[in-house]
Amino acid sequence: MFLEIFTSYENLKEIGISIGIFLLFLLFRKIFVKYVFALLVRIGRIAPGEFLSKILIAYEKPAQWLFIIIGIYFSLQQFPLFNHTNPLFLKIIRSSIILIISWGLLNLSSSSSLLFKKLNASKYNIEFDEILIPFLSKALQFVIVAISISIIAQEFQYDVNGFVAGLGLGGLAFALAAKDAIGNLFGGIIIITEKPFSIGDWIKTNSVEGIVEDISFRSTKVRTFAQALVTVPNATLANEAIMNWSKAGERQITFNLKLPQDTSQEKLKSVVKQIESYLKNNSDIHQDTIYVTFDQFKEMEILINFFTITVDWGEYLKIKEEFNYQIMDILEQEKSLAESRV
């Protein structure tokens, strides 16, 4: 029987046509990617806004597979002794198209920050905090996957309601097994609602200090100043004291400057006055909280306490360095004056 299919002239002709149709769709796929799609992307970039361009890029790979599926469908219509009206075959084709549409939507939702940013206050009166965008993106992806599975299951006449009921019966066991995951999820919800920090903030906790790079359902990723990426479970982070330096209006610099025990009162007053004058004439220093006082007589210490206007780590260190150099200049100047008097 199988041999007869391939020896019959009519069958060979139909097989050739079937293969030809499939190869033709592969050619269409190549032409679409090289010319048509490239042209559409260029038009999308010229068009106002970025949304059209994002949609086209999201559906680039799915569209290529769509050509293959359509090619398979039309080529099998010509294949001998194959029933292209077979319900199972049609269900597979329809399910494949559903998967392709879902694939494109998943690609689009991964860059959904653009979608949410477009819902600006001027047009829709909707605003989203940056910390909320990753959660909304992942929630949207979950919804897309759930709907896709549900549609495909119904396509194969699977009882989705029975499946959901089964999940309900095993819900308690699942909750116990996923206790840590649920704790991290609620920790993430707490972080969102209380907003102790946002993406891009500089935070410090008992676990980590650095810049927040990402917040997911399970964890928060923080880039330390040593450039290490630390992943902290949300449940841990939600239960810790969080110091947000980015929300601070200023950053403190305080220390005690020790002078030699034989330092004269005149020299001590001069050093205090010069340091205070430098701080009060520095635009990087907060002017309401400058303290330069003779603090310890036994150790001959000057207490210096002030705040920088910036909270950026690099700028803060630069200001502190410049101040230290200024202290050295003041002390060296006082030392040279003392030596010249002698």
C-alpha positions as CSV (number, residue, x, y, z in Angstrom):
1,M,0.0,0.0,0.0
2,F,2.7,2.4,1.0
3,L,4.8,1.5,-2.1
4,E,1.7,2.0,-4.4
5,I,1.3,5.6,-3.1
6,F,4.8,6.5,-4.3
7,T,4.8,4.5,-7.6
8,S,1.5,5.9,-8.9
9,Y,2.0,8.8,-11.3
10,E,-1.0,10.8,-9.9
11,N,0.3,10.3,-6.3
12,L,3.8,11.3,-7.3
13,K,2.4,14.4,-8.9
14,E,0.4,15.3,-5.8
15,I,3.4,14.7,-3.6
16,G,5.5,17.0,-5.8
17,I,2.8,19.7,-5.6
18,S,2.6,19.3,-1.8
19,I,6.4,19.6,-1.4
20,G,6.4,22.6,-3.8
21,I,3.7,24.4,-1.8
22,F,5.7,23.9,1.4
23,L,8.9,25.2,-0.3
24,L,7.0,28.1,-1.7
25,F,5.9,29.2,1.8
26,L,9.5,28.8,3.0
27,L,10.5,31.2,0.2
28,F,7.7,33.6,1.2
29,R,9.0,33.4,4.8
30,K,12.5,34.4,3.6
31,I,11.2,37.3,1.4
32,F,8.9,38.5,4.3
33,V,11.8,38.6,6.8
34,K,14.3,40.2,4.4
35,Y,12.1,42.8,2.7
36,V,8.6,43.2,3.9
37,F,9.3,43.0,7.7
38,A,12.4,45.2,7.4
39,L,10.3,47.8,5.6
40,L,7.5,47.6,8.2
41,V,10.1,48.1,11.0
42,R,11.5,51.2,9.3
43,I,8.0,52.6,8.9
44,G,7.2,51.8,12.6
45,R,10.4,53.7,13.7
46,I,9.4,56.7,11.6
47,A,5.8,56.7,12.9
48,P,5.1,58.8,16.1
49,G,5.8,56.8,19.2
50,E,7.5,53.5,19.7
51,F,4.5,51.2,20.2
52,L,4.1,50.1,16.6
53,S,7.8,49.3,16.3
54,K,7.6,47.3,19.5
55,I,4.7,45.2,18.2
56,L,6.5,44.4,15.0
57,I,9.7,43.3,16.7
58,A,7.6,41.2,19.2
59,Y,5.9,39.4,16.3
60,E,9.1,38.9,14.2
61,K,9.8,35.3,15.1
62,P,6.1,34.2,15.6
63,A,5.3,35.6,12.1
64,Q,8.1,33.4,10.6
65,W,6.6,30.3,12.2
66,L,3.2,31.3,11.0
67,F,4.4,30.9,7.4
68,I,5.6,27.4,8.2
69,I,2.3,26.4,9.8
70,I,0.3,27.8,6.9
71,G,2.7,26.1,4.5
72,I,2.2,22.7,6.3
73,Y,-1.6,23.2,6.2
74,F,-1.8,23.9,2.5
75,S,0.8,21.4,1.5
76,L,-0.9,18.5,3.4
77,Q,-4.1,19.4,1.5
78,Q,-2.4,18.1,-1.6
79,F,-0.7,15.2,0.0
80,P,-2.2,11.8,-1.2
81,L,-4.3,9.8,1.2
82,F,-4.1,12.4,3.9
83,N,-7.4,13.7,5.3
84,H,-6.8,17.4,5.8
85,T,-10.3,17.7,7.2
86,N,-9.4,15.4,10.1
87,P,-10.6,17.1,13.3
88,L,-7.3,16.3,15.2
89,F,-5.2,17.9,12.4
90,L,-7.4,21.0,12.4
91,K,-7.2,21.3,16.2
92,I,-3.4,21.1,16.0
93,I,-3.3,23.8,13.3
94,R,-5.6,26.1,15.4
95,S,-3.7,25.4,18.6
96,S,-0.4,26.3,16.8
97,I,-1.9,29.6,15.7
98,I,-3.0,30.3,19.2
99,L,0.5,29.6,20.5
100,I,2.0,32.0,17.9
101,I,-0.3,34.8,18.9
102,S,0.5,34.1,22.6
103,W,4.2,34.0,21.8
104,G,4.0,37.5,20.3
105,L,2.0,38.8,23.2
106,L,4.5,37.4,25.7
107,N,7.3,39.1,23.8
108,L,5.4,42.4,23.8
109,S,4.6,42.1,27.6
110,S,8.3,41.7,28.4
111,S,8.7,45.3,27.3
112,S,5.4,46.4,28.7
113,S,7.1,49.2,30.7
114,L,6.6,51.1,27.4
115,L,2.9,50.3,27.4
116,F,2.5,51.5,31.0
117,K,4.5,54.6,30.5
118,K,2.3,55.5,27.5
119,L,-0.7,55.6,29.9
120,N,0.5,59.0,31.1
121,A,-1.4,61.4,33.3
122,S,-2.0,63.9,30.5
123,K,-4.1,61.5,28.5
124,Y,-5.5,58.8,30.7
125,N,-4.9,60.2,34.2
126,I,-3.0,57.0,35.1
127,E,0.4,56.9,36.7
128,F,2.6,53.9,37.6
129,D,5.5,53.8,40.0
130,E,8.6,52.2,38.5
131,I,8.6,49.6,41.3
132,L,5.1,48.4,40.1
133,I,6.0,48.0,36.4
134,P,8.0,44.6,36.7
135,F,5.1,43.1,38.7
136,L,2.5,44.3,36.2
137,S,4.6,42.9,33.4
138,K,4.9,39.5,35.0
139,A,1.3,39.4,36.0
140,L,0.3,40.2,32.4
141,Q,2.6,37.4,31.1
142,F,0.9,35.0,33.6
143,V,-2.6,36.0,32.4
144,I,-1.5,35.5,28.7
145,V,-0.2,32.0,29.5
146,A,-3.2,31.0,31.5
147,I,-5.7,32.2,28.8
148,S,-3.7,30.4,26.1
149,I,-3.6,27.1,28.0
150,S,-7.3,27.4,28.7
151,I,-8.2,28.1,25.0
152,I,-6.0,25.2,23.7
153,A,-7.5,22.9,26.4
154,Q,-11.0,23.8,25.3
155,E,-10.0,23.3,21.6
156,F,-9.2,19.7,22.5
157,Q,-12.5,19.5,24.5
158,Y,-10.7,19.2,27.9
159,D,-12.8,20.1,30.9
160,V,-11.1,23.2,32.3
161,N,-13.6,23.5,35.1
162,G,-12.6,20.0,36.3
163,F,-9.0,20.9,36.2
164,V,-9.6,24.1,38.3
165,A,-11.6,22.0,40.8
166,G,-8.7,19.6,41.0
167,L,-6.4,22.4,41.8
168,G,-8.7,23.5,44.6
169,L,-8.6,20.0,46.2
170,G,-4.8,20.0,46.2
171,G,-4.5,23.7,47.2
172,L,-3.7,23.0,50.8
173,A,-0.8,20.7,50.0
174,F,0.5,23.1,47.3
175,A,0.3,26.0,49.8
176,L,2.4,24.1,52.4
177,A,4.9,23.0,49.8
178,A,5.2,26.6,48.5
179,K,5.3,28.3,51.8
180,D,8.5,30.2,51.2
181,A,7.4,31.2,47.7
182,I,4.2,32.6,49.1
183,G,6.1,34.4,51.8
184,N,8.3,36.0,49.1
185,L,5.2,36.9,47.1
186,F,3.6,38.7,50.0
187,G,6.9,40.3,50.8
188,G,6.9,41.7,47.3
189,I,3.3,43.0,47.8
190,I,4.4,44.8,51.0
191,I,7.4,46.4,49.1
192,I,5.0,47.6,46.4
193,T,2.3,49.0,48.8
194,E,4.7,50.6,51.3
195,K,7.2,51.7,48.7
196,P,10.3,51.8,50.9
197,F,12.4,52.0,47.7
198,S,12.1,52.0,43.9
199,I,14.2,50.7,41.1
200,G,17.4,52.8,40.9
201,D,17.4,53.7,44.6
202,W,20.5,53.3,46.8
203,I,19.4,51.2,49.8
204,K,21.2,49.6,52.8
205,T,19.9,46.7,55.0
206,N,21.4,44.1,57.2
207,S,21.7,41.8,54.1
208,V,22.9,44.2,51.4
209,E,23.8,47.7,50.3
210,G,23.7,49.0,46.8
211,I,21.5,50.1,43.9
212,V,18.1,48.3,43.3
213,E,18.1,46.9,39.7
214,D,15.0,44.7,39.6
215,I,12.0,43.6,41.7
216,S,10.2,40.3,40.9
217,F,7.5,38.2,42.6
218,R,10.2,36.2,44.5
219,S,13.2,38.5,45.1
220,T,14.8,41.9,44.7
221,K,18.2,42.3,42.8
222,V,20.6,44.8,44.2
223,R,23.9,45.8,42.5
224,T,26.5,46.4,45.3
225,F,29.3,49.0,45.0
226,A,31.7,46.1,44.3
227,Q,29.5,45.5,41.2
228,A,28.3,42.1,42.5
229,L,24.6,41.4,41.9
230,V,22.9,40.2,45.1
231,T,19.5,38.5,45.0
232,V,17.6,39.0,48.2
233,P,14.3,37.1,48.9
234,N,11.4,39.5,49.3
235,A,10.3,37.9,52.6
236,T,13.8,38.6,54.0
237,L,13.8,42.2,52.7
238,A,10.3,43.0,54.0
239,N,11.3,42.0,57.5
240,E,14.5,44.1,57.7
241,A,15.1,47.8,58.4
242,I,15.7,49.4,55.1
243,M,17.7,52.6,54.9
244,N,17.0,54.4,51.6
245,W,19.9,56.9,50.9
246,S,18.2,58.1,47.7
247,K,15.3,59.4,49.7
248,A,17.6,61.2,52.1
249,G,17.9,65.0,51.5
250,E,21.5,65.0,52.5
251,R,24.4,62.8,53.7
252,Q,26.3,63.2,56.9
253,I,30.1,63.5,57.3
254,T,31.3,63.5,60.9
255,F,34.6,62.8,62.6
256,N,37.1,64.1,65.3
257,L,40.2,65.8,64.1
258,K,43.1,65.2,66.6
259,L,45.8,67.8,67.0
260,P,49.1,67.6,68.8
261,Q,48.9,67.9,72.6
262,D,51.1,71.1,72.6
263,T,48.8,72.9,70.1
264,S,48.3,76.5,71.3
265,Q,44.9,78.1,71.9
266,E,45.6,80.6,69.1
267,K,46.4,77.9,66.6
268,L,43.4,75.8,67.7
269,K,41.0,78.8,67.2
270,S,42.6,79.5,63.8
271,V,42.1,75.9,62.6
272,V,38.5,75.9,63.7
273,K,37.8,79.2,62.1
274,Q,39.4,78.2,58.7
275,I,37.5,74.9,58.6
276,E,34.2,76.6,59.4
277,S,34.9,79.3,56.8
278,Y,35.6,76.6,54.1
279,L,32.4,74.7,54.9
280,K,30.3,77.8,54.9
281,N,31.6,78.9,51.5
282,N,31.1,75.6,49.9
283,S,28.0,75.2,47.7
284,D,28.1,71.4,48.1
285,I,27.6,71.6,51.9
286,H,24.2,72.0,53.6
287,Q,24.5,75.4,55.4
288,D,22.0,74.7,58.2
289,T,23.9,71.9,59.9
290,I,27.6,72.9,60.2
291,Y,29.4,72.2,63.5
292,V,33.1,72.8,64.0
293,T,34.0,72.9,67.7
294,F,36.8,72.2,70.2
295,D,35.3,69.1,71.7
296,Q,38.0,67.2,73.7
297,F,40.6,69.0,75.8
298,K,42.4,65.8,76.9
299,E,42.9,64.5,73.4
300,M,42.9,68.0,71.8
301,E,40.1,67.0,69.3
302,I,38.0,69.2,67.1
303,L,34.5,67.8,66.4
304,I,33.5,68.3,62.7
305,N,30.0,67.5,61.7
306,F,28.2,68.6,58.5
307,F,26.0,67.3,55.6
308,T,26.5,67.2,51.9
309,I,23.6,68.3,49.7
310,T,24.1,65.3,47.3
311,V,23.4,61.7,48.3
312,D,25.1,60.3,45.2
313,W,27.8,57.9,46.4
314,G,30.5,59.1,43.9
315,E,29.8,62.8,44.4
316,Y,29.7,62.3,48.2
317,L,33.1,60.6,48.2
318,K,34.5,63.4,46.0
319,I,33.3,66.1,48.4
320,K,34.7,64.2,51.3
321,E,38.1,63.8,49.6
322,E,38.3,67.6,48.7
323,F,37.5,68.4,52.4
324,N,40.3,66.1,53.6
325,Y,42.7,67.8,51.3
326,Q,41.6,71.2,52.6
327,I,42.1,70.0,56.2
328,M,45.7,69.0,55.2
329,D,46.3,72.4,53.6
330,I,45.0,74.2,56.7
331,L,47.2,72.2,59.1
332,E,50.3,72.5,56.9
333,Q,49.7,76.3,56.7
334,E,49.4,76.6,60.5
335,K,52.5,74.5,61.0
336,S,54.5,76.7,58.6
337,L,53.3,79.9,60.3
338,A,54.3,78.4,63.7
339,E,57.8,77.5,62.4
340,S,58.3,81.0,60.9
341,R,57.4,82.6,64.2
342,V,60.0,80.5,66.0
